[in-house]
């Protein structure tokens, strides 16, 4: 939306005209101001328009800002938590990929040795896999089969 900026006084006049045409009270119309990208609700209890058209915020605006600041802080914390979680998952994926690549390389060496008839190398690779299995993946009761 490419709207031209208007003064608060012009806004108040336009809202008064709209309220009259709708047969509604001016307070029943919901208004918002965009300040530094933040959409701020304007109520008769939180703002008024000065005679020169300046938008004046009353006491209730400070509590609104406090609420917005608290929400922003909460969102920043959530973003940091998600960033840490992403980094942890990225590292886990990296290590899993590295381990998978190493395993594939070792299996390829074993297959090449088997095709070449080098049973000594094949048996050594199988023994290394067996030792790693016992050390890392053995059932809790200590029995493999």
Residue pairs with C-beta under 8 A, 6 or more apart in sequence:
6 14
7 53
8 49
8 53
8 54
8 55
9 49
9 52
9 53
10 53
11 31
11 49
12 49
15 26
15 29
15 31
16 26
18 29
19 25
19 26
19 28
19 29
26 44
27 43
27 44
30 41
31 41
31 42
31 43
32 39
32 40
32 41
32 42
33 39
33 40
33 42
33 47
33 55
34 40
38 68
40 61
40 64
41 64
43 60
45 58
45 60
46 57
46 58
46 60
46 61
46 64
47 55
47 56
47 57
47 58
47 61
48 56
48 58
49 55
49 56
50 56
106 125
106 128
106 129
109 121
109 125
110 121
110 122
110 125
110 126
113 119
113 121
113 122
113 125
114 122
133 144
134 144
138 144
